[in-house]
């Protein structure tokens, strides 16, 4: 249980850093090229890791066509999820993306409870729902006092892209949950990364956007490659691990803490400020998430 807590805390702050960097790179490069470079760099590192440590798992996966197709399907959904997310963030702002992340939580909980008995068991406690409501309200309050929404001409289209990203991500989480005890997260992440990178690369070539990579500096490309390895590690391996071992609902609750971790990182490294109301709402989010996650652990 302590190990799970450590993993969850690390995930919250590691993804906070990931969101800040993802926002930066989304403004510098087309989403297709962005995804192609990031996922390909992460996939190569994962392939080396799999060949050294999980070679038998890869062999077993190749011998199971249905499971292999499932891993490829996760890659297709990851490609769509990240494409629409990057398009949405670029067209709106980080605040809007955070709000849509909060909105996704109830939808994700209901979908998970519909398909899985263990997830459904977590939702049968009133205390769990009280914790979730406190977390959602606190998260919305924290975001609202952090920065006002700026609605421009591209806002509606950007919001629509974010909505598509949410729908795809929740379906993706269900499929990842179905692979529990059938496929380890390293092998799954490797296949998912490669398929996402290949699809993004082919679409970039098809739309004549691949030439954009020729005009970026070597230092920027190297930074994107290194970021890709980091992003795959925390945004895919760690996320898949939490979904498989702790459940989709626990993962959704952790997602509500991300605006706070992102704001703290921006405060420490980017010089951004945190207001008193934000701190109060942050305390509300942490308390609500603790209540909800406490019920999850108790039910287990």
Secondary structure, DSSP 8 states (H G I E B T S, - for coil): -HHHHHHHHHHHHHHHHHHHHHHHHHTTS-HHHHHHHHHHHHHHHHHHHHHHH-HHHHHHHHT-HHHHHHHHHHHHHHHHHHHHHHHHHHHS-HHHHHHHHHHHHHHHHHHHHHH-HHHHHHTT-HHHHHHHHHHHHHHHHHHHHH------TTHHHHHHHHHHHHHHHHHHHHHHHHTTTTS-HHHHHHHHHHHHHHHHHHHHHHTT-GGGGGGS-HHHHHHHHHHHHHHHIIIIIIHHHHHHHH-HHHHHHHHTTHHHHHHHHHHHHS-----HHHHHHHHHHHHHHHHHHHHHHHH-
